[in-house]
Amino acid sequence: MPDAPDDLDRVLGALANHHRREIVRMLAFHPHSISQLAHRRGLSLPAINKHVAVLERAGLVTRRKTGRTTFLALGRKPIIELQAWLGEFHAYWGSEAEGLANYEAYLVNEPGQMREKP
């Protein structure tokens, strides 16, 4: 579970952009330099740095400078916390038809619920 609701908001907000999701995907395999990411994503250095800053605030990216090159690696903790949060709902998942059937059964069995007439 994320440490605070704000943490989860930052992670989900960071992942709401397709460039940032792709950066996370690339870093999941191995660290990259900022210039490698910019080249592979077809973005300018200022643009990639803005995306990296958002990912860093969410804890999804860590940086290490070696000489004049800055390398980025995946920050795993927020991803593990996101997986845990999503996993809380796993017991309730099924097909969409099953989900609707479960909700219908809940409405039928729950006293005081407003029911629509067929």
Phi, psi and omega in degrees: 000137177301150182299326181210155178304326179298326179297314180295321177300317179295319180295311180296322177296319179295322182278359181285352181251133185295328176295318181291323176297320180291323175299315178299317179300315180295319181288342178295333181274318176188160179299153177226155171280160179299320180294325176297316180297316180300315181296312183292331179267352181070034182243156175287162177299318177299320180293315181294324178295325176294317178296318180296322179299318178297316180295323178295316179300329179276354180081008183279346182224139171240151181237150176219132181261127176237108186066235179262001185254132175260123178255144178247142176229160181286133171272112190279331186304311180298327180290319177298318179294321177296318177299319179296317179298313179296325180296336178299334183265354186303322182297337183263353183282154175186200176288166179298323179296320179295319179299317179292322178295319178296320179293320178298317178297322177298314181296321181292322185268348183272116180293143176084000178282141177287129181244139175276147177277138181294000000 
